[in-house]
């Protein structure tokens, strides 16, 4: 929503008076694309219009971003959600990764409530699939242990439902809007700089949630980050055979621990411009090869792609290095600042408590992260990068963002017990016995 009175923020080539710019724009590649182009160029100084003022700005409209925006708005914050694509959901929709993984521990206990469960149900609004029977009624632990609480949904349906969900919650949604920079003052982000069809613009804010999946805001804002160049080629897609539509989860094999190289061919970094393009090209080459293989195997030529992924298939790219780093051995360990729980989508049994300190900035008082770029490492990163964990971390920091705006306390100044109480009121499960039992 634009303000009636246009304000401007003056950005000089090397910074403006009274403000501190973030690091250079993410649009610039890490290395010159062509030899001999290493000499930097200087962009002329310009004034950037301020289009709007918000309490909370959420950057990234994947599952984590949607959850963060909804939680912030429901807690009274004027909220904006910025998304560079033309649809919400990220990998969960545009990437065709259409499995809302379990919100239970595999032993019959639900470990995620609140938006973690609500957003699972949003994926099924038009009746394209159903929740497992044992989770729709009163059932024993033994019955529920046989069927994990997960669903496979229709990506197009979820795109429509997520947009409806955002608009129902009175969130100011900006599509085709790419995050570029931040303006900081006294260890706070005071404005977010974006580019869209209206040009380069700024939006002022009191709190920011980085839900980019790649810690883009953290990197620009000077937060400590960790990046891994161990991603493989991946491009889930749908195809038809004999009039039936099928999903091919097309991907190279990968280790669950992102610290390890996949051990075959080239791997990719999600924060390198060249790698992103090359990974997409490689993934689509694999799609063509898979289709050719299917045609040969079935001895028929009427096998065609129907829906390609239009969002890159990276798993773990760059993340915040927070005060606390969640590790795989933290399974069944309770943290006093836990703001969400998650099971392990890969196997039954583990339950992780997710500490608030894995989600809040180290340098910037009013910056938090949600989704796959929270502070976790090794196999714990593999556990926390998926859809349900994105939704519960989004709810945690979105709620915290709104609460912190009420007294300008920043994320670190917020009383964690008060945040935990509010999350429990919203249906979030924070049960120490589920973790330690």
Buried (B, 14 or more C-beta within 10 A) or exposed (E): EEEEEEEEBEBEEEEBEEBBBBEEBBEEEEEEEEEEEEEEEEEEEEBBBBBBBBBBBBBBBBBBBBBBBBBBBBBEBBBBBBBBBEBBBBBBBBBBBBBBBBBBBBBBBBBBBBBBBBBBEBBBBEEBBEBBEBBEEEBEEEBBBEBBBBBEBBBBBBBBBBBEBBEEBEBBBBBEBBBBBBBBEEBBBBBBBBBBEEEBBBBBBBBBBBBBBBBBBBBBBBBBBBBBBBBBBBBBBBBEBEEEEEBBEBBBEBBBBBEEEBEEEBBBBBBBBEBBEBBBEBBBEBBEEBBEEBBEEEEEEEBEBEBBBBBBBBBBBBBBBBBBBBBBEBBBBBBEBBBBBBBBBBEBEBBBBBBBBBBBBBEBBBBBBBBBBBBBBBBBBBBBBBBBBBBBBBBBBBBBBBBBBEEEBBBBEBEBEEBBEBBBEBBBBBBEEBBEE
